[in-house]
Amino acid sequence: MSDRAYIIRNYRPEDFGELVQLAARVEKIEKSYCCTSSQNLVESLGRPNHFPENNLFVVEMAGDIVGYLDVMPELNIGRAVLSYLVHPEHRRKGFDKRLVECAIDRAGELKVKIAHVNIPQGNAMAKRLFSKMGFRFVRRFLELRLDLSEAKVPRIDQITSPCRHLRGGEEGKLMEIQNRSFANTWGYSPNTVKDITYLTGLPSCSLEDIIMAWDADRPIAYCWTKIKPGEDEAVGRGKGRIYMLGVDLDWRGRGMGKQVLLSGLSHLKSKGIRIVELTVDSENKAACALYRSVGFEVWTSGLWYEKVLA
Ligand SMILES: CC(C)(COP(=O)(O)OP(=O)(O)OC[C@H]1O[C@@H](n2cnc3c(N)ncnc32)[C@H](O)[C@@H]1OP(=O)(O)O)[C@@H](O)C(=O)NCCC(=O)NCCS
C-alpha cells in the first residue's frame, strides 16, 4: 500500500471518540511499548491553552484514524512535547516521517526552541524514527514500582499533622508548592491556577488523593496520588500512582519528603491499592534515594529525545 493512501490532517473535535478508542486499543496490545496512553491523550486534549485543532495531527486511512502525533506547547519554557502513536498494523508504511515533519513544522510555528519526545526504552522503531529526524537522546526517566503488600507503610489513621488531604478552594496553594518545589527542574513547566483547577477537576483526580503538609497556612510539602481504576488486572483492582511530590526548598533534608510520601502511600493502601507506580528522572538523586528508601524498584524506563529547532 502506498504511503499516499494515508492522509495526515489536523484534529477535529468530532475525532475525539475514535482517537481515544485507538489509544486504548493500542495500549492494550502493547502497553510498555506505547509512547503515550489513552488517559494522557484525554487529559492533554482538554488542557488549557492546548488547542488540539492546531497542535494535533491525525493519520487517516480509508476513513479510519490509525495514528496521531500531538504537539503540546509549553511556551513558558520554550519547548513542545510530542506524543506519538500508530496502530501496529499501520507501522512501516512510510508516512511516519511526514507525520514527524508536520509536528516539527508546528513546533516551529509556535516559536519554541526545543521539541521533546519520550520513548519507552524497548521501542526501537520510534528511537530509529526520531533519530533519523534529528532528535538525540538527552535524559532517562525511570519507571518505579512498589508492592504495598510488601512495604512498611503506616495506617492512614496514624498519619498526623502537619499532613492532611487537600480541600476545595486550595488549588492556588497546590500551584504555589508545586511551582516552588519544581522550580528549575528539567522539563518542568510552571503551572497556573487554571492548569491546576483543570487537572484536579479531571474524573481521574480527587482532592482527597492529594496530601499536603502545612506550616500554619503555608504549604511546605505535598504528595499528589492518583488511582487508575481496573488497571491492576492480576488482582482485579485499581493501580495507584505517585503523580507529583515535592518539598519546599527551605524544608528539605528534614524528613518531610518521606512523611508526605508515606502519607500518600497509606492513603492508596486504605483505598485497596496494592501496586503503586511513579516516574522519576534518573539524574534526580534526592528523589531516587527517597523512593528507594521505601522500597520502590525500577521496572523499566523512558528515554527523552530532543531536537533543537532553528
Ligand atoms: C525529592 C524531595 C521530595 C526530597 O525531599 P526531602 O524532604 O528533602 O527528603 P527527606 O528529608 O524526607 O529524605 C528522604 C530520603 O531521601 C534521602 N535524600 C534526601 N535528599 C537527598 C539528597 N540530596 N541526596 C541523597 N539522598 C537524599 C534521605 O537520605 C532520606 O533517606 P533515609 O530516610 O533513608 O535517610 C525534594 O528534594 C524535592 O522536593 N525535590 C524537587 C521536586 C522533586 O524532584 N520531586 C520528585 C519528583 S519525582
PDBQT file of the ligand as one rigid body, heavy atoms in Angstrom, charges set to zero:
ROOT
HETATM    1  C1  LIG A 401      12.994  14.708  46.368  1.00  0.00    +0.000 C 
HETATM    2  C2  LIG A 401      12.485  15.563  47.549  1.00  0.00    +0.000 C 
HETATM    3  C3  LIG A 401      10.970  15.432  47.597  1.00  0.00    +0.000 C 
HETATM    4  C4  LIG A 401      13.095  15.005  48.845  1.00  0.00    +0.000 C 
HETATM    5  O1  LIG A 401      12.502  15.698  49.931  1.00  0.00    +0.000 OA
HETATM    6  P1  LIG A 401      13.213  15.842  51.383  1.00  0.00    +0.000 P 
HETATM    7  O2  LIG A 401      12.210  16.330  52.333  1.00  0.00    +0.000 OA
HETATM    8  O3  LIG A 401      14.465  16.626  51.225  1.00  0.00    +0.000 OA
HETATM    9  O4  LIG A 401      13.610  14.305  51.665  1.00  0.00    +0.000 OA
HETATM   10  P2  LIG A 401      13.714  13.637  53.113  1.00  0.00    +0.000 P 
HETATM   11  O5  LIG A 401      14.417  14.569  54.042  1.00  0.00    +0.000 OA
HETATM   12  O6  LIG A 401      12.384  13.143  53.533  1.00  0.00    +0.000 OA
HETATM   13  O7  LIG A 401      14.668  12.403  52.789  1.00  0.00    +0.000 OA
HETATM   14  C5  LIG A 401      14.125  11.155  52.408  1.00  0.00    +0.000 C 
HETATM   15  C6  LIG A 401      15.234  10.194  51.997  1.00  0.00    +0.000 C 
HETATM   16  O8  LIG A 401      15.874  10.652  50.800  1.00  0.00    +0.000 OA
HETATM   17  C7  LIG A 401      17.277  10.851  51.014  1.00  0.00    +0.000 C 
HETATM   18  N1  LIG A 401      17.677  12.137  50.406  1.00  0.00    +0.000 N 
HETATM   19  C8  LIG A 401      17.032  13.323  50.502  1.00  0.00    +0.000 A 
HETATM   20  N2  LIG A 401      17.711  14.270  49.819  1.00  0.00    +0.000 NA
HETATM   21  C9  LIG A 401      18.811  13.656  49.321  1.00  0.00    +0.000 A 
HETATM   22  C10 LIG A 401      19.908  14.116  48.528  1.00  0.00    +0.000 A 
HETATM   23  N3  LIG A 401      20.004  15.391  48.119  1.00  0.00    +0.000 N 
HETATM   24  N4  LIG A 401      20.849  13.216  48.160  1.00  0.00    +0.000 NA
HETATM   25  C11 LIG A 401      20.762  11.910  48.544  1.00  0.00    +0.000 A 
HETATM   26  N5  LIG A 401      19.733  11.441  49.311  1.00  0.00    +0.000 NA
HETATM   27  C12 LIG A 401      18.784  12.289  49.684  1.00  0.00    +0.000 A 
HETATM   28  C13 LIG A 401      17.449  10.969  52.509  1.00  0.00    +0.000 C 
HETATM   29  O9  LIG A 401      18.715  10.482  52.878  1.00  0.00    +0.000 OA
HETATM   30  C14 LIG A 401      16.333  10.118  53.074  1.00  0.00    +0.000 C 
HETATM   31  O10 LIG A 401      16.686   8.755  53.155  1.00  0.00    +0.000 OA
HETATM   32  P3  LIG A 401      16.563   7.973  54.588  1.00  0.00    +0.000 P 
HETATM   33  O11 LIG A 401      15.141   8.154  55.038  1.00  0.00    +0.000 OA
HETATM   34  O12 LIG A 401      16.902   6.569  54.226  1.00  0.00    +0.000 OA
HETATM   35  O13 LIG A 401      17.544   8.669  55.459  1.00  0.00    +0.000 OA
HETATM   36  C15 LIG A 401      12.924  17.056  47.404  1.00  0.00    +0.000 C 
HETATM   37  O14 LIG A 401      14.304  17.104  47.154  1.00  0.00    +0.000 OA
HETATM   38  C16 LIG A 401      12.201  17.824  46.298  1.00  0.00    +0.000 C 
HETATM   39  O15 LIG A 401      11.118  18.376  46.509  1.00  0.00    +0.000 OA
HETATM   40  N6  LIG A 401      12.786  17.887  45.082  1.00  0.00    +0.000 N 
HETATM   41  C17 LIG A 401      12.214  18.659  43.970  1.00  0.00    +0.000 C 
HETATM   42  C18 LIG A 401      10.948  18.022  43.442  1.00  0.00    +0.000 C 
HETATM   43  C19 LIG A 401      11.193  16.599  43.021  1.00  0.00    +0.000 C 
HETATM   44  O16 LIG A 401      12.223  16.286  42.444  1.00  0.00    +0.000 OA
HETATM   45  N7  LIG A 401      10.218  15.727  43.286  1.00  0.00    +0.000 N 
HETATM   46  C20 LIG A 401      10.268  14.335  42.934  1.00  0.00    +0.000 C 
HETATM   47  C21 LIG A 401       9.859  14.189  41.525  1.00  0.00    +0.000 C 
HETATM   48  S1  LIG A 401       9.665  12.507  41.069  1.00  0.00    +0.000 SA
ENDROOT
TORSDOF 0
